[in-house]
Amino acid sequence: MANYIELEPTPAKPRPNLQQPEPKKGGWLIWVILLALVLGGIWFYTHRPASTATTGSGGKGRGAGGPVPVVVGAVTKKDVPIYLEGIGTIQALNTVTVRTRVDGQLEKVAFEEGQDVKAGDVLAIIDQAPYKAAVEQAQAKLKQDQAQLNNAKLDYDRYADLVAKKVISSQQYDTQKALVAQFEGTVANDTAAVESAKVNLNYTTIVSPLDGRTGIRLVDQGNIVHAADTTGLVVITQLHPISLIFTLPEQSLTAIHKETADGKELAVLAMDRDDKTKLDTGKLSVIDNQIDITTGTIKLKATFENKDLMLWPGEFINAHLHLSTQKDGLVVPASVIQHGPNGTYVFVVQDDQTVQIREVKVTRKENGDMAQTEDGEALIESGLAEGEKVVVDGQYKLQNGFQDRRLPRRRSWPGGRARGRHQARQPRTERAQEEQ
């Protein structure tokens, strides 16, 4: 529970007396005037009424000698997920450039740009007339050769009886036998030609090879297309499931292998470029088999269902690999942590309503930056205990001189919670009522 408290500042220290040089002769009147102005300014400063100022926390402040408003929160204990963070790019699991496999005029385009298609859906039709004619021609040739084969077989059967009766020579019989085999080969070739013509005819109907979404049409209806064309008709991209390729420092491998040794699946959060909004949650699917020696990083692949299509191929993503969960971790709002020349510290509120500067150790990322939870909290490794009160906001007004000064009063912050970066400040009218 966060509280709003006011700390009494240390009175301003008097300025040390400056030894003035002896005025030159003839200039004593000027020095008298200057001294009178200085004394008058000091009298005005010490006897003026306390001024009213708006403090950094949005409330009514005091002049010198008045209380300083701050916001206080408590150190809490909870389970904290530990993440390894990297940057990656969304990639489709499958991307196909649809090309024609036969030459001809593009007679019909059967898809819309940006349309979701299923495997087998018709995308385009090539002029089929010449390919239908080729099928009929091949079938006619097959019939012709089949008739010749049948006739040769009849002659072969007759020659078998005649050669048995020694009416014809064995050579004639063998010649007829070879002729039958020749026609059988011709018929087999014709049959294959018919099948080939049918295949080409089928190729005139272009279908989607996978489930996905069409891109921008690359060829318009009516154009002549060729099997040798590399541009294609359209690109189809599979959007779900989809993959994320990201990198982590090679030092992360040991921890990853430790967590996955027993077959445990690690979750991966896909965050937007600002690293504030979670787009989807997936699973780590592949760890590359080698480290990039030029960058000292390892490449990983995560797979996402992408049901809401929040991930798009080519999109830059901040990847958070959920490595483990620290049980009963101590956390405070990240704004509590202050940075000094000797490290990090916080302002702790003691039981006797005095503040104390205390050095703390926080969990850091691999790049040295302070790690934060999804709720914007810092994980404390040492220096604080559960339930201790710490200053959340207003630290910039606190100094070492406040450590042993008694706090005049404490007021609860509206809502009973520490005010975060995006929470509303206390209305001026409410604070004025409390001070009355």
Secondary structure as UniProt FT lines:
FT   STRAND          3..7
FT   TURN            25..26
FT   HELIX           28..47
FT   TURN            56..57
FT   TURN            64..65
FT   STRAND          68..74
FT   STRAND          76..92
FT   STRAND          95..98
FT   STRAND          104..109
FT   TURN            113..114
FT   STRAND          116..117
FT   TURN            119..120
FT   STRAND          122..126
FT   HELIX           129..164
FT   TURN            165..166
FT   HELIX           170..203
FT   STRAND          205..207
FT   STRAND          212..214
FT   TURN            221..222
FT   STRAND          224..225
FT   TURN            227..228
FT   STRAND          234..237
FT   STRAND          242..249
FT   HELIX           250..252
FT   HELIX           253..260
FT   TURN            261..262
FT   STRAND          267..271
FT   TURN            273..274
FT   STRAND          278..292
FT   TURN            293..296
FT   STRAND          297..304
FT   TURN            307..308
FT   TURN            313..314
FT   STRAND          316..333
FT   HELIX           334..336
FT   STRAND          338..340
FT   TURN            341..342
FT   STRAND          343..349
FT   TURN            351..352
FT   STRAND          355..359
FT   STRAND          361..362
FT   TURN            366..367
FT   TURN            374..375
FT   STRAND          377..382
FT   TURN            386..387
FT   STRAND          389..393
FT   HELIX           395..397
FT   HELIX           400..402
FT   TURN            403..404
FT   STRAND          409..412
FT   HELIX           414..416
FT   TURN            421..422
FT   HELIX           428..435
//
